């Protein structure tokens, strides 16, 4: 198989795997009410079908990236996609909600294996000067899959039941696995990669799992509830032990070359706060649309649709902006757009024209695409040789924790009051605006135009934009 065909195959695999995960994240929201009725589950149990997945993903992403650096990303992708499909089949056959919760956690673990690998696969297949176009295609495809999830889920649940939304993953997973076996990319030699630090990996996994669980439970328990405070204190304690261990070990879980990279750490901070602002705003706006304006799920989704559309259009535009203006100015502009768009939403009331809300969501979508493409591209571009999986795992961790943090902030500020969006959205706009500081630390100079038009700070995958949470349904 020729090199161009190998590259196209790698792009197809990367896009298909990323779209599968993105689709699964939003399609489940539509299936949860039917799942609850069919299995006689409580609301807390239904919430754990999402929380268990999030905890497993967050705990294992960095570890999965390091394993990919050591043993080869195609191998990790193959294991991840087959496991993801098998777990999906198990959920579709589950007799009780308890089995669904356990298998969703397993599905999250396998999803963590494949997510960093899909991005690293493109880096292995494409020369540095030709990554711009495939990454833009990938980012747009993820936005389309996320937006299509509720629609496809509604059709499947209406005609075939909630189990169909999991059965659909099975044939797709096996097709992707077959394609992975056909692609040929360099595999790192074990002798050139440091062994995995099991103690550090375990501490990091526990800290991230406890943190995500604490944040995911805040909408129900609140920030000041004793269980929340105990979990957050536990995270601080585990993080302190991890930091001390990392300083003393010869094989830290986060390589020193990665930890010392200012562009990489700045990009992580941007990803964390902008995703928190965006998803917190979606959470707040959706409850406002349904509880205050009394709009149905479809009408609410149509109000938010411009965000997805501008993400699709904004990905290739961000590539051009990176070439012309450089990562720093592009990231600052995108972060400002996200913050301004959220402020715009906060000024709306029941009598505001729907076109104004549509415009606000469009501004947020354009800024979000710009920030994600720029920040994650800088992560990829500044990854030390041999650590593509490690930085990919860190990037995915930031974009998985950000949404949970944003929803926790929104729920903590809003409480049970949904008559106005202003208080919560102003706080979330301030959170997103915090990204301006790390954005100012990104490389200033524009990259040179090469090949098909990429940049030295190469754009990477945007995080999966979750659909707005359905009324009374946990993320």
Secondary structure, 3 states (H helix, E strand, C coil): CCHHHHHHHHHHHHHHHHHHHHHHHHHHHHHHHHHHHHHCCCHHHHHHHHHHHHHHHHHHHHHHHHHHHHHCHHHHHHHHHHHHHHHHHHHHHCCCHHHHHHHHHHHHHHHHHHHHHHHHHHHHHCCHHHHHHHHHHHHHHHHHHHHHHHHHHHHHHHHHCCCHHHHHHHHHHHHHHHHHHHCCCCCCCHHHCCCCCHHHHHHHHHHHHHHHHHHHHHHHHCCCCHHHHHHHHHHHHHHHHHHHHHHHCCCCCCCHHHHCCHHHHHHHHHHHHHHHHHHHHHHHHHHHHHHHCCCCHHHHHHHHHHHHHHHHHHHHHHHHHHHHHHHHHHHHHHHHHHHHHHHHHHCCCCCCCHHHHHHHHHHHHHHHHHHHHHHHHHHHHCCCCCCHHHHHHHHHHHHHHHHHHHHHHHHHHHCCCCCCCHHHHHHHHHHHHCHHHHHCCCCCCCCCCCCCCCCCCCCCCCCCCCCCCCCCCCC
